[in-house]
Amino acid sequence: MLQVVQYQKDGRLEVAELPAPQCPAGGVLIQTRFSLISAGTERTSVENTQSSLLSRARKQPEQVRQVLNMVKRDGLRTTIGKVLNKLDSYKSLGYSVSGVVVESDVEEFAHGDKVAAAGAGYAVHAEFVAVPKNLVVRIPEGVSFEDAAYTTLGAIAMQGFRQAEPVLGETVAVVGLGLLGQLTVQLLKSAGCRVVGMDINPDTFDYAKKFGCDLLLNAKNSPEIVNTVNSFTNGNGVDSVIITASTSSNEPTELALNICRKRGKIVVVGAVGMNIPRSLFYTKEIDYRISCSYGPGRYDPFYEEYGQDYPFAYVRWTENRNMMAFLQLIADGKMDCRTLTTHTFPITDAVNAYNLITGKTNERYLGILLRYNEHSKPESTIKIKQSQFKQENSIKIGFIGAGNFAQNNLLPALKNCNVEFLSVSTATPVNAKSVAERFGFHEATTNSDVIANDTRINTLFIASRHDSHSHYVVESLRSGKNVFVEKPLAVNFEQLDSIKEAIASSDARLLVGFNRRFSAPFAKMKEFFANRQDKMVINYRINAGFIPTTHWIHSPEQGGRIIGEVCHFIDCAVYLTGALPISVFASSVSADHSQMPNSDNVSINLKFSDGSIANILYFANGSSLLEKEYCEVHCERKSAIMNNFTTLDLFSQKRQTLKFDGKKGIAEEVRAFIDAIRSAKPSPISIEEIIKTTEATFYAVESLKIGLPIQF
């Protein structure tokens, strides 16, 4: 399919060939007919990306702070790798489309339904888009696809309107008469308000006048504006001001304060300077409000991604209901979007559309639509390289799921192993293209089952979300593929049983990404205790860091952090003791914390088949300044302390301190797996150890529930 993308490093825009997305769980796959370019938002995004890195840093201080915090937490080398990875990729543009449902995973929509959809990252400028159900609405009879493409902008305008709470007969000022401002003017006139429109560009006045604006003023003439507005309102000032302008300047805010009546409202819809002068704000008792995009539900993953609607009686106007209301206004003839459309470009000519909004083409514009071919077919796989494969016996890699961890760790390690990258799959088309081009895959796809069943692939790497791991492991083992799967192997006993059955009937190798045991500090620690005859006492402390409950890892189907992360540290204890866990007892804090599950702060005690014990202290409520991992081991009056993979202190007859580079064994783990395949040796970790470690995490979760130790 065709999609508008922008290369992050130099800001280059192009209409690229990408794999079409799959129909998402709890959503629909839409064939796009029209998409709307949001000139203000997209111009800022495009121009920022096209500017120098120094200029970007100046404009985005919050992102700079995030990078600096990342340096403190993860180190300079890791941070540089993540930043370069971000730059060497494409990003999607757009967030408002109309089209036809071609596949549905929800009862609310069916094949053939005409719909409008919203959402950055979802309703992008592409021939096919995959959108969760709460960001999709059905188009009423009589509303064209062209008009319906305005739905997202209409919902934004409607939410700003609702925040202002206008009453019949009130006077409302709209500062900024771009696309969003023109829609706001129409909404206000439909509600029986007198409207004062302001902009620094008089070219917008013709539209505002057509839509019924009662007074139009050039915002450059600030002193005169105040006098004119006072005269227009009998000296009272406007009842409310809706700011739809887009500028870093503080002038719109100051202007709004000057023209607003005492105890009036100012609603910020656009991105403007918000350095509020205290004097006027205080003396007038202004009610200053921020309008959050399309309305309630925006930026809430439970609402947008998981489809959990808010009760109608308690949240009357969600973002979805705002979208529906806007479309109904069009159907009733109360909103005119057709007049706003000044340009329509075919998707193949999208670059010229962006030349308009960035000023490269000097031409007056307002609403810009992209038109799509209604006969396109959703192909989920595209060729990236046309070259032939290497020799028949080479290791041909299929890669499922390529998020930040995979791109920063697994794929670079694989690239140094002289393997052949055949096909990569990610849920997002633009990410599939970015990863495929960066690492040299022959193909990019959004259909992971295609990779799992591809007979040309003999080795599969799985780094997708946790609940999908077992499915791809089973499919791959059954087809004879060697499998490397990022932890966890499975998220419940049922999945694990399916994997056991597949293992029993397969000669292929299986390795789970328990990388800590491959790191240099742990290898040295193992060597230090190599000839022990006594039992070990292990204490492993993990300052895991806070992850909000809205993150996908906390979804019930993903297993949580004990299953998804603590498995690392149980495996370390298995590696050091050379024994299997036989019992577990877990206890967590008891707190009423809505943003942090109690199981994120847990102590897990394990006993092993050789009599050794381990305590894993895993917590999310620690300081970010504290090192993330610390492990101490005691046995036969010898001790070893590993501190965050940078130092290892060995205590015996004397104390010895060894220094390391902080790496956690990921590259060594990948290399060991590939070497095992080449030399026809068993997997670097035994199946029994992998299974028992995985079971131990399940029993730890069960122990938390019943408050008792569990023998297994």
N, C-alpha and C positions, 0 to 999 in steps of 0.2 A: 504494500500500500504506500501511498505518498503521504508525507507528513512534513510540516515546517519545523526545522530544528535549528538550533544555534550552537556553534562550537564554542565552548567555554573559554578556551585559551585566547583566541583572537576576535571573538564576536562574529565570526563569519556566519551569515544566514544562508540556508539552502533548503530546497525541497528535496528530501531524500527518500529513497526506497527503503522501507522498514517492514519487518514482519508484522502482520496484523495481530492485535491482542486477542486473548481468549475471553470467552464470556466469563465474567467473575462470579464466584459464589455470592449469592445475594444481590445480584445486579443484572445488567443487560449489556449486550453487544449491539452497538448502534452503527448503521451505515450513515455517515454524515451527508447531509444535503447542503447545508450552509453553516459557516461559522463566522462569528463577529470578531473583528480585531478591536480590542479595547485600547484606543489610541493612547490615552494617558498612561495606564499601567504598563502596556507593552512597550511603549516608546522609552519609558524609564528603564525597563529591564534590558532592552536591546542596547541602548546607549551606554548603560553601566558596563555591560559585558564587552562592548567595543572599545572602552577606554583602557588606559594603562593600568597595571596592577596597583601602582601607587595611587592613582586617581580613584580606583575602586575602593582602596583601603580608606581613603579620606571620606568617601561618601557613605561607607558602611562600617562605622566604628564598632557596632555591635558584633559583626562577624570577626573583626580584628581581635576583639576581646575573647571570642570563642577560640580563635586560633592560639592566642597566648595561654589561655587556660589549658588547651590541649597539650601545649608544649610542657607545661608544669606536670600534667597528669601522665602523658605517654612518652615524653622525651622529644627532642628536636628531630631526630631521624624519622621516627614514626609519623610525626606531624607533617614534615615535609612531604613524605610519601603520600599521605592522605590529601594534602593540598594539590600536589601534582596530579594525583588521580582524579580529583574533582575538575581540574582545568582540562585534562585530556579526555574530555567527554562532551556529549551533546546534551542540551536541555530542550524540553518541550515548551511551546508557547501556546497561549490561548486558554480560554475557560468558558466559552459560551457557544453551544452548537444546537442545531436542529437536525433531525434525520428520522430514520425508520429502524425499528427494532428488528434485527435479523436473528437474534437468539436471546432467550430469557431464562434466568434461573430463579425467577420469583413469580408469584401468582398475580401480582399487580399488573404485569405487562406480558404481552404475547407477541409472537412473530407478526410483523406487519404494522404494529402500532406506530403512529406518528408521534414523536416525542421531542421535547427540548431537554437539554442536559447542561449541568453546571459543574464547575470545579477545576481549579488548576491541577494539572497532572492527570485529570480524567477527561474533561471535555476540551481536548486540545485540537489544534488545527491538523486534523488527520482524516483520512478517508474512512477509518473505522475507529471507534472509541469504546472502551469498556468502562462502565460507570455504575457505582452502587445505586440501589433503588431510591434512596432518599434524596439523591441529586438528579432525579429524572422525573419529569411530569408529562402527562399526555397533552397533546395540542388539541384545543377545541375545534370543532367543525367551523370552517370558514376562515381560519387563520393560516396564512401562508408559511412555508418553511423560512422564507426571507424574514418575515416579521418575528417568527418564533426564535430566530437566532439571537434576538435581543433579550431573551428572557433573563439571563443572568444579570446583565446590566440593569434591567428593569427591577429585579429583586433587590439589587443594591440600592437603587433609588427609592424603592418602596420602604426599605428598612430605615433609611434616613428620614423619609417622610413620617414614618410611625414614631421615630424618636422625637421629632419636633412636636408631635401631638397637635397638629393644627385644628382649629375650630372654624366652622363656617363663618365667614366674614372677617377673619383675621388677616393681617398683612404679613407676608413672609418674604424675606429676601433670599435670593439664590446667588451665591458668589461663585462664579465659574460656570460659563454657559457652553461647555463642551457637551459631549454626548450624554454624560450623566446629568448635567445641569438641565439640558433640554427635556429629558425624561422627567426630572423632578418638577419642572415648570408645569408640564402637562398634568402630573398627579395633583399638584396644588390647585390648578384651575378646576379639575374635576371635583375637588373637595370644596369648591366655593370660596377660595381664598383670593385676596388681592396679592399680586406677585410683583416684586421688584427684582429685576434681573441685572447682574453686574458681571463684567468681564473686561480684561485688558485688550481684547480683540473685538472690535466693532463688527467684524464679519459675521459674528455669531448672532447679532441682533435680529437679522431678518427672520431666522428660524424662531427665536423666542417670541417675536412679535406675532408670527403666524399662530403660535401655540397659545396666544392670549396674554402674554406678559403685559402688565399694566404700566410699568415704568422701566425704561432701560437706561443704564448709566455706565459710563466708561470708568472702570475701576482705577485707572491711572490718576484720575482727578479726585483724589481722596478728600481734600478739604471741601470741595464743592458738593461731593456726594452727601456728606453729613447734613449740610444745609438743605439740599433738595429732598432728602428722605424725611427730615423733620417737617418740611412744608407739606409733603405728601401724606404724612401721618398726623397732621395737626399738632406737631411738636412733641408727640409721644415716643416716636421711634417704632421700629417694626416689632411685631410680637415674637418673631423668631427668625433666626438666620440659619440657612443650611449651606454649608461650605462644601462645594463639589469641585473646587479648583485642585490642581496638582502642582505644587511648587514647594521648595524648601524654605521659601520666604515666610516671615512672620506677618506680612502685611495683611493677608486675608483675615487672620485672627484679630488683629488690631482694628481693622475696618469693621468687622462684625461687632466688636465691643462698642464701637462708637455709634453705630446706627441702631443697636438693639435697645428696646425700652427697658426700664427698670423691672427686674424680676422676669425678664424674658429668657428665651432659650437660644443657645448656639449649639448646632449639631455639626460635627465634623465627619464628613463622609469621605472626602478626598484626602490625599497625603499632603499636609501643609505644616508649616512651622507652628509650634504650639507653645511658644514662650509667652505665657499669658501675663500681660501687665496687671499687677495686683490692684492698682488704684481703682480703675473703672470696674474691674471684675468684682471688687469688694463693695464699692459704693452702690453699684446697680444690683447686687445680689444675683448675678447672672447664673443660670442653670446651664453649665457647660457639659455637653455630652459627646461621646464617641459612638458612632454607628458602626457596628461590626459586620461588615460585608453584607451577605444576603439575609442574615437574621439568625435567630436562635437555632443552634445546631452546628453553626459554622465552627470549624476547628475542633469539634468534639468527635473523636474517633468512634465512640459508641454510636453516635447518631449517623455520621457520614459513612464510615467503613462497615460497621456491623448492622446497620439498619434498624437501630432501636429508636423508634419515634417517641416524641414527647406527647403526653396526654393532651388531647384537643382542648379539654375544658380548662387546663391550667396553662398551656402555652398555645394560645390561639394562633399566633403567627410565627411558625417555624420558617426556615429558609425554603423548604419545599412548598409550604402553603403560600408564602410570598410569591414564589414562581408561578403557582397556579393562579393566584389572584391577578398577577400582571397579564398573563395570557387571556384571562377572562375579560379584562379591561380592553384588550385589543379586539377580542371577539365582539364586544359590545360597542365598539366604535369610539371608546373613550381615550384610547391611546393611538397615536399616529407614528409608527416606526418607518413606514415607507418613505415619508418625506425626509427623514433623517439620513437615508441611504444615498450617499453621493457617489460611491464607487462600488463596483462589483468586479472582482478578479477571479479567473479560474485558479484553482490551487496550484497549477503548474506555473503561474505567473505571480506567486505570492511575494517573491522578493521585491517586485516593483510596488506592491502594496505597502511594504515596510519602508520603501524609499520615500513614500508620501509622508508617513508619520514621523520619520526622522529628519525630514527637510531636504533630503537629497533631490527630491522632485518638488519643485516650487509650484504647488497647486493647492487650491482651496479644497478642504475635505471635511467630513464630519463622520458619518457612519460608513465603515468599509467592511464589506462582506467578501468572504471567500466561497466560491461555488465548487461543488464536487461532482465527479462523474457517478451517476446513479447506477451504472452497470459494472462497477468495480467488484472484484471478488476478493474475499479476505484470505490471502495466502499467509500461513503462519511461519513459513521458513523462507529465508532469502540467502542467496549466494553472496559471500563477501570476497572470496578469492576464487579465481578460475583455474589456478594451477592444479596439477595432478598430485595425488597422494604419494607418499614415499613408499619404500619397499613393503611388501605384504606383511612381514613380521614385525613392523614397527608398532610401538605402543600408541594407539589412536584414542585420544581423549574426548569424551563427551562431558560437558560441565553443566549441571543443573543448579541454578541460583547463583547469582554473582553480585552480591551486595558489597559493602565496604570491606568486610573482613576477607572475603574471597579475593577481591581486587588488590588489596594491600598485602596479603600474606600468601594465600594458596597459589594463586595464578603466577605471581613472580617466582615462587619456589619451583613450580612446575616448568616454567619457561627455561630454567637452568638445568633441566633433567633430560634434554634432547628427546622430547616426545612430540607427537604431532597433534595439534589442536584441530579437531574435526568440527565439533558443533557445540554452541553454547546456548543455553535457554535462560531467559529471565521473564518475569511477568510483564515488565514494561518494555515496549518495543524500542524506545530510544536508548534504554540501558543495554539491551541486547546488541544493538548496533555499536554502541560505544565500546563495550567489552570485546566484541568480536574483532573490531578494527585494531584496538589497542594491543591485543595479545596474539593476533594473527590466526583466528579461527577461520576455517573454510566457510562455515555457515552460521547464521544467527536465527534463532527461533523463539517463539513464545509458547510452544507446545512441548513441555518436558517429556511427555509420553513418547513423542517421536524419537527423542534421544535415547530413552530407556530401551526402546525396541529396535534401534538402529543396528543392524547386523554388521555394519562396517566398524562400529565402535567396540573395542575390546576392554576398555577401562573407563569407568564412570566415576566422576567426582560429584558429590551431592552436598550443596551448601544452601539449600532452600529453607523455608520455615520448618520448625521442628515437627509439626504434625504430618508433614509430607514425607519425612525421611524413610519410614518403614515401607511405604508403597514402592518407592523407587528402588530401595534395597532389594526387596523381594522380586520385583520385575527384572532387575539386572542380574541377580544371582540365577534366576531361572533361565535367563538367556545366555548364561555362561560368562558374564562380564565380571572382571575384577572391580571391586567397589571400595572407594574411600568415601565415607560419610562423615560430615562434621557432627560433633556431638549435638544432641543425644542420638543414640541408635534408634530409640523408640520412646514413646511417651506413656505407654501403658502395657500391661501384661498381654493383652490381646494382640497388639502389634508385635510384641517380642516373640510370642508363640509362632506367628506367621513367619517371622524371620528365621527362627530355629528350624522350621520345616524346610524353608528354602535352602538353608545352609546344609541340611542333611542330604539334600539331593543335588548339591553343586560342588564342583571342584575348584570354583573360583575363589580368589582371596577377598577377605573382608577386613577393612581397617576402619576404626572409629577415630576421630580426630582428638585423641587424648595426647596432646603434644607435650605436656610438661615433662613426661618421663624421658623425652628425647633431648631435652635441654642440657647444656653443658654442666650447669650446677648440679642437677639431679643425677646425671651420669657419674659425676665425680663423687657425689655423696654415696651412691650405690657402691662404688669401688672402695670407698673408705670403710664401709661396713661389710665388705665382701666375705670375710672369713668368720663372721659372727656365729656363735653357738647359742646365744641367749635371745630373749624376746625384745622387741622394739617398743618404745613409747614414742608416738609421733604426735606433734601438735602443729596443726596447719591453720594459720589465721589469714582470712581473706577479707580485705576492705573492698567489698564488691562495688560500692557506689550506688547511689539512688537512681532508680528507674521508676517513673510515674506509673500509676495503675492503668493509664490509658495506652501504654506501650503494648505492642502485640504479644510480647513474651508472657504477659500476665493473663492472656486469654485462656480460658479453661482448656481449650483443645490443644494449647501449646505446651502444657505440662508444668509451666512455672520455672523458677530459677533453680530449685533443688535438682530437678530432673535435667534441666537444660545446662546448668553450669557446675553444680557441686560434683557431678560425675568426674570432672577433671581431677579433683583433689582426692577422691576415693581411688581413682586409678593410680595416682602417685603413691598412695599408701600400699596398694597392691604391688606396684613395681618395687618399692623399697623393701617390703617384707618378703616378696616372692611367695605370698600366701593369698588365699581367697577370703573375702569377708563372710562371716557366718552369723553375725548378729548385729543389730543396729538399734540405737535408741536416740530419738531426736526430740528436742524441746525448743520452743521459740518464745520470744517475748509475748506478753499479753498486753496489747495496747489498743486504744481506739484511735487509730490513725488512718484517715480516709485515703491518704495518698501513698501509703506504704503497707503492703501486706505483712502480717506478723511473720510469715514464713521467710521473709527476706532477711530476718535477723534470727539466726538459728544456730544451735550447737548440736552437732551430730557425733555420737560416740559409736565407734565400730570395734568389733573384735574379729580377729583373723584366725584362720585354721591352724596357724603355728603358735597361737597364744599371744601374739602381739596385739597392741591396742592403738587406736588413733582417735584423736579429737579434732574435728573440723569446726572451726568457729567462723561462720560466714555471716557477714553483716552489711547492711546498706545504710546505716545511720552514722557512719564514721566520717572523720574529716577528710576532705579531698587532698589535704597536704600530707596525710599519712601514706606510706608506701602501700601498694595494693596487696602484695603477697609476702608472707613470712612463714617459714617452716623450720621447726626444730625437731631433731631426732636424737634419742638417747638410747644407748645399748652398751652393755659391758664396760661401764664407766668411761665411755667415749660419747662425745656429743658433736652434732653438726647443726649449724644454723645458716639457712639460706635466706637472704634478704632481697626480695624483689628481683631476683635473677641478675643482680649486679655484684653481690659478694657472697662468699661461702666461707664461714669460719669453722674450722675443724679443731676439735679439742681432744687430745689424747695425752701423750706424755708432754706435749707442748702445744701451743696454739699456733695455728697456721691460717692466714687469711688469703683467699684466692679471689681475684677480681674477674668479672665477666661483662659482656656487652649488653646485658638486659634482655637478650632474645630468649623466647620461651620454647624453642625447639620445633617450631613449625616447619622451617625449611628442612631440618634434619629428618623430621617425621615423613614429609613428602618424599624426600630422597630415599629413605629406607623402604618405603612402600614400592616405589618404582624399581629400586634395585632388587627387591624380592621377586617382582614379576619377571625381570630380565634374567635373573639367575635361577628361576623356577624353584624358589625357596618359599617356605610358609610365610604368612603375614607376620609383620614384626611384633604384633600383640596376639596372643593366643585367643581363640574363640571363647574358651572357657573364662578367661579373665574379662573379656569384653562383656559377656553375658552376665557374669556375677556382679560386675561393677554397675551395670545398668539396673539389675534387680535391686541392688542395694539402695539406689536412689528411690525406686518405687516403695521399698519397705520403709525408708526414712520418712516419706510423705505419709505413709500409713501410720507410722509410729506417732507422728505429730497429731494425727486424728484421734488415736485411742489413748495416747499418753503412756504407752507401755513399750518396753523393748520387744523386738521381734527377732526370733531365731529363724534362720533359713539355711 
